[in-house]
Amino acid sequence: MFSACQLKGVGRFMGLGNWSADLGHVRLGTLPQSKRWRDVVAMLETSASVAEVAQASALAVESALSHAGSDSGFQIAAQFMVELPLLARAPGFAEALAGIGITGDATESVPALLAGVSAAIDARASAAGARSDLGELAQMALVEALAVEFDRNLPSLFMPTPAEIRRELARLAGGDRFGSFARVFFARLTQKTLGYYLSRELANHTGPGLRFASDADRVLFDQALATHAWEASRIVEAFAGGWYGKTIWQGDGLTAAKTARFADFAFRKLCGELGRRRDAA
């Protein structure tokens, strides 16, 4: 499950206010109208566990998730995930960041860097005509994953220096560290994607005498959904770390095509794990 440090990390560094709360104009889809989704709705009216609801939800949106890895907005966020640790290892870090659209005082503090990453993804997606709901969710998942990594490894009593920020970002270029980083990203993205479909329906089940008597009950449900996504994302960690080590340090270098194949396959592995956990339940 998400550790206290991982949950705290987002709060520590996420006072950004730089991206819009509105999602992109390319939609993941309206609430499903299939029998599978009606089963989810029916489960919300019973005492079914969060794991059961999450598994049923994953089944109901399986078709949409199976194609999500090829979404251009998602691929842009994945490209940043792969590139950023390498840029931190390269000479001229600020110039390297500027080369991918992260400018200004981005190297001066963690909030500035996270805001710069978010703005750069926005700009690249807009320029490519790749604005999408999944891309927006992936953008937020990436910024949150970076916040988690920085919170876990940077000093908490004093403001980290630009050199410390760069060093911690560069350490994510190691296979094991990148695998852990990628796992947080994919877990957050899965949680957000499932929540995208569930949130509007959950509102119909919140209130006195309903499944969620209060907002506090909804928060507990959301936390349990995050745990479910985290446990399912374990399959991504070893794969991502192995891919990064082989591609960056043993192969013939990183390309956009390789990153696209990696991100698509990793998301498919995670969706497959959600299905396996459902079938084993």
N, C-alpha and C positions, 0 to 999 in steps of 0.2 A: 504494500500500500504506500501512498505518498507519506514521506516522513514529515515530521514537524518542520524540519529545516526547509524542505521543498515547498511546503505550503506557506511558510513565512517568507520565503524568498520573493515570491511574487509581490507580497504586500510591501516589502522593504524597498523595492526598486521600481514599482509600477505606477508611481504618481506622475504619469506622463501627460495624459490628456491630449495626445497628438493625433490619434487616429479617430475617425468617425465611428460612432456606434452603429451607423447604418451599414448593412452589408452590401456587397456588390450587386450589380444588376443581373448577373448571370446566376440563376437560382439553382440550388440543389433540388428544389421541387417542393410542391405543396405537401401538406400532410397526406400520407398514403391513404388510399381508399380501399385497399385490398382487405381480404379476410384476415391476413396476417396482422395488419394494423388494427383491425377491429378486435382481434384477440388481445393486443396490447392494451387497448382502451378497457376491455373487459377485466383484464388483470389489475388495472389501477383501481377498480371498484371492489377488489377483494383484498385479502391479506397476503398476496403473493410477495415474495421477497424482492429486494432491489435487484439481486443477481438474476432472478427469473424475469423481471421486467426488462432489464438490460439485454439479456439474451434474446428475448422475444423481439425487442426493438431492433437489435442487430439483424435478426432474421427478416423483419419487415422491410428494412431499408437495404437489404443485401444487394439488390440490383444496382441501386445508386452508388453504394460504396465500392462495388466491383470495378466501376469505371472512374472512380475519383482520382486514382493515381495519375491519370493522364491529363488532369485539369491543368491548364497553363498557369493559373494563379498559384496553385499548390506547388507546381514545379519551380516557380520563381522563389518561393520561400525556401524550398529544399536546396536550391542553388546557393542561397545565402548561408544556409546552415553548413554546407560543405565548405564554402569558400572562406568564411570569416576566420576560422582557426588558422588556416594557411597564411592569410594575409598578416595575421599577428606575428607570424614567424619571419616574415619577409622584411628586408631593409625598407625604411621609409614607410612606417605603418600608416601615418596620416595621409600620405600621398596614395598609398594603396587603397585606403578606404575611400578617398575622393574618387578614385577610378571606378568604384561601383556605386557612386552617388551618395556616399556618407560624408558630409562636409561639415564645416564650422568647427565647433568645440567638442566634437563627438568623442575625442580621446581624453577629455578632461575629467569625466565622471561616468559612473555606470548609467545613471538616468539619461545623460546626454547621448551615450552610445546606443542605448536601447531606443531612444526617440529617433536617433539618426537611422538606425536599422529599419525601423517601422516606416519612416518617411521615404527611405530609398526603395523599399519594396513597393510602397504605394506608387512612387514615380515610375518604376520600371513596369509595373502591371498596367498602369494607365497608358504609358507610351506604347505598350504591346497590344493594347485592347484586350487585356486578359483579366479584367476585373470580374471576380466571381465570388459567390458566397464561400465556397471552399477555400479560395485563395485568402479571403479575409480571415477565416478561421485559422488557416495555416500561419498567416502573418502573426496573429495574436499568440498562437501556440509557440512559435519560434521565440518571440520576445519573452514570453513567460519561461521557456526552457533556459534561455540565457540568464534571466534573473535568478532562477534556481541555482544554476552553476556558480554564478558570482557570489550569491549569498552563502553557498555552502563552503566556498574556498577563500573568500576575501575577508580581511579583518572587519569585525563588527563594531569595535569601539571607536575607531577613527575612520575618517573618509579615506578610501583607498587612493593611492596615487595613480597617475596615468600609467606609470611603469608596471605597477602591480596589476592593473586592469589588463594591460596588454599581455603580461605573462600568463595570467589565468586563462585568457582567451586562447593563447598559443598552446597551452597544455591540452586543450580539447582536440588538438591534432593527433594525439596519441590514440592508438586503436581502441584500448579499453575505455579511455575517457570519452572518445567520440561515441562509442557504443552507448555509454550511459547517457550522454547528451541527446543522442538520437532517440533513445527510449523515452525520455521525458517529452520530447517534441511530439512523437507519435502517440503517446498516451494522452497528452493534452488535446491533440487534434481529434483523436477518437472520442474522447469525452465530449468535446465541443460539437462534433458532428452528430452524435447521438442526442445530445441536448438540444441541438437545432430542431430536430423533429419532435422531441418530447416536450419542449418547454411550453408550446402553445396548448398542448393537450393537458399538461399538468395544471395549468391555470384553471381548468374546469374541475379539478379535483382538490382544490385548496379552499378551505373554509370550515366553519363549524359543522361537524357531523360528516365531513368528507375524508378522503384518504389522508390528506395533509391538513390537520386542524389549524395549523399556523405556518407562518413563513419559516419558523425554526424547524418544523418538520420537513419542509422543502429543502432547507439547507442540509439536513442530515441525509436526505435522499441524494442530493447532488454530490455530497462527499462520498457516499457509497458508490455512486456511479463512477466517480473518479477512481476509486479503488479498483472497481471492476476493470476499467480501461487500463489501469496501471498493471494489474496482474496479467492481462492478456498481452500487454506490450512487451513482456519479457522475451518473447520470441524474436523481437527486433534487435535487441541489444547485442547479442553475440554476432548475428549476421552483419549488423552495421559496423561493428568494430573490425571484424574480419575483412569486410569489403574496403573499409577506409585504409587499413594497413596495406592490403594488397594493391589497391589502386594508386595510392599516393606514394608509398615508399618502396614497393616492389614492382609495380607495373610501369607502363610507359606514360604515366601522367594523367591528370584529371581533364576531362572534357565535359561540355554541357550534355552531350549525348549519354555519357556514362552516368552522370548524376541523375539524369532523367530516368534511365533504366533502373538505377538503384532505388530512387524514391518510389517509383511505381511498384517495383517488386516488394519493397519493404511494406508498403501499405497493403498490398495483396496478401502478404504473409500474415499481417496483423488481422485482416478481415477473415482469413482462413482460420486463424486461432480463435476468433470470436465464434465462428461456426463450430469449431471442434469442441469448444467449451459448452456450447449450446447442446450439441449432440450427446455430450458425455453427462449432461445434467440429468 
